[in-house]
Structures are given as structure tokens and as C-alpha cells.
Amino acid sequence: MKATLLQKSRLKLDDTRFVEIVIWQVSSPLRGSAHDFKYRLVCVDNEVCVLRYDNEMGKGDHKHIGEIEVSYTFTTLDQLVEDFWADVAQL
């Protein structure tokens, strides 16, 4: 599967927290997703992932809030990033 890296960034929020966003455009949708992107957006606090949006192959689009995993409805990349930052603000 061919992939093109669209974004890879890491932002330190404070002394204990950081956010990392990695987004790839893939040649065909991953199993479980209906779009041509592979992504991982994470917020880590004290070396523990407290929030993660991803579309792991076979699982489709979903997010993890702490230990809880819930479905996520992907619409656009812009909306994905906006939703992620809205959840980060709630932490």
C-alpha cells in the first residue's frame, strides 16, 4: 500500500503533556474505513496516552478516551483535527 505523509507534528502543551498528530494519505481505504487516510492523533500526559484518535486496520475510525474506546464518524481531515482539539480542551 502506497502512502504519502501529509502531516507529522508534535506540540508540547506544558511540562507533562504533549500532542502528536500523524496523518497519511493511502492509496486505498484501510479495512474498516471509507476514506483514503491513515491517522493517529494522540494526547499524552505524564507518559500515559489519555486521548487517541486512530483508524487501526480492521477497527475503522474510533477514539480512545483513557481506557474507553468509542466509534468516531470521520467526515473530513479538518473536522477530525477540530474534534481532536475539542476533546483535548476537555481534558
N, C-alpha and C positions, 0 to 999 in steps of 0.2 A: 504494500500500500504506500503510494507516494504521499508525502506530507510537506507542507510549507509552513514554517514557523511565522505566525503573524504577530505575536506579542510574547515577550518574556520579561517580566519586571518583578522587582522585589522592593517593597517600601517599608521602612521601619516606622512604626506608628508611635512607639515610645520605648522605654528601656526593656520591656518584656514582650512586646507584641510586634509582629510584622505580618505583612500581606504579600503573597506571591501569586501572580497571575501568569498562566501559560496557556496560549491558545494556538492551535494548529489548524490549518485548512487541509483536509484529507481528500483523496481522490474519489472516495465513495463513503456514504454514511457507515458509521460503526454499527454493528449489530445492536439493536435496541434504540437507535437514534434515527431521526428522519431528516437530518441536515448533514452538511459536509464539514463539520468541525469536531475537533477533539480538544477538550479543555480541562483545566484544573485551576480553580481559584481557591486559595486557602488563607485562613487567618490562624496564626499560631500565637499562643500566649504561654509564656514560661515553658517553652519547648513542647507544648501539647496542642495538637490541632483542635481548635474549638469550633471551626466552621470550614466546610469544604463543599464546593460545587464541582461536580465532575460528571463525565459520561463514560464510565468504565465500560469496555466492550461487553455486551450481553446484558448489562444492567440498565442501559439507557440513561437519560438525563435524570439526575437526582442531586440532593444535597444532604449533608450531614451537619446536624447542629448538636455538637457534643457527641453523645453516643446514639442519637436518634437519626435515622435515615428516612427521608421523605422524597416522594417524586417531585420533579421540577418540570414545568412546562416551558420548553425552550421556544422562543419566538424569533429573537434576533440577538446578535452579539452585543449590541448596545444595551438591550434590555437585560441580558444576562449580567453584564458588568454593573448596571444600575441596581438590579436586585441584590447582587452580592454586597455592594457597598451599603445598601439599606440595611441588610442583615448585620454587617459589621458594626454599623452605628447602634444597633440594638444590643450589642454585647456589653 
